[in-house]
Amino acid sequence: MRPACKYISRYVAFMALFLSFQLPALELETVSVKYIQAPRIFRLDGVIEAIQKTTVSAQISGQVEEVLFDVDDYVEKGKVIVRLNDKQPAAGLKQAQAELKEANARQKEAQDEYERVKGVFAKQAVSEKAMDAAEAAKNAAQAKLEAALAGLEQAREQLEYTRVRAPYSGIVTERHIEVGETAQPGKQLMSGLSLEQLRVNIDVPQIMINAIRESGDVYIEAPDDKVVPVSDKTVSHFADPASHTFRVRLDLKGDDLWLFPGMFVKVVFQIGQRPVLAVPAESVVRRSEVTAVYVISAEGKISMRAIRQGRNLADGNTIVLAGLMEGERVAIDPIAAGVQLKQQYASSPAD
């Protein structure tokens, strides 16, 4: 029985070897490695900053009665952030209102007197001097009324200065005063910034600045391969004397929730075209820390070759920096190529 089993085992091994020769590598779909034109890309580090950032200061003197927001709080535009003691401005407003009432009464009285004298003067019952005096009194009363109106407006403004409001919607970044302190005109109260309008600052080497001035292809590269468009580009017309770099500002479009002031980001500039060696991105396979493709020789043999991969292109290709030469053929489907490579190894004579 044992010799029969031995022959059966040899027969199975022979049939497996025979079948392995029936799947030639030529059946794999392949593509030729070739040079194509790709955008020339430069990546530079940039820093996000808020376009609107403000430190709010006091306009009048007064003791701080209430601080309504703190650091990291979100404040809507027009909301009161600090309240000052308003007793003195409130008293000034009442005084201005009283002066306006008096000026109104004086103006009405002078107007009535002017109309009376004017009627009598038409009948030539009073002198021209009396007519001139009545007109002057009317004009003086009107001027006092206008002065009282201006005083009332000023008093209202002084009272409003005790309620310090947010100039725009944003985040509080720093608090400069506490309850009980006395604010003086110009005293810093609170700092904040808006997250709605952001921009990126980049320091560009002088060797690249002329190309960047002429090129409009620029975007921000997010960690998750998201692309953030740029709405406007401003290039400085002078270089920093210490670093010899030019400052470039990029205004961002829309609301990007992952961007915050102070963050470092990658800014991508596309400047012209250059020839690069490329293969389809789907032909690249990763095994542990090795990036490779399956190369098909002219004799139809398959080999796995490590490459140095560059960036992926928009047309579905990927740049090959090292490991391949123009004209070589690679398998488009790495899984099928891997299966046939194993069969190729199995069919090779044992050492």
Beta strands, then each sheet from edge to edge (+ up, - down):
strand 1: 30-32
strand 2: 34-50
strand 3: 53-57
strand 4: 62-67
strand 5: 74-75
strand 6: 80-84
strand 7: 163-165
strand 8: 170-175
strand 9: 182-183
strand 10: 188-193
strand 11: 198-205
strand 12: 218-221
strand 13: 227-239
strand 14: 245-252
strand 15: 264-280
strand 16: 285-287
strand 17: 290-296
strand 18: 302-306
strand 19: 308-312
strand 20: 317-322
strand 21: 329-331
sheet 1: 1+ 21- 17+ 16-
sheet 2: 1+ 21- 17+ 18-
sheet 3: 19+ 20- 15+ 2- 11+ 14- 13+ 12-
sheet 4: 3+ 10- 8+ 5-
sheet 5: 7+ 6- 4+ 9-
end
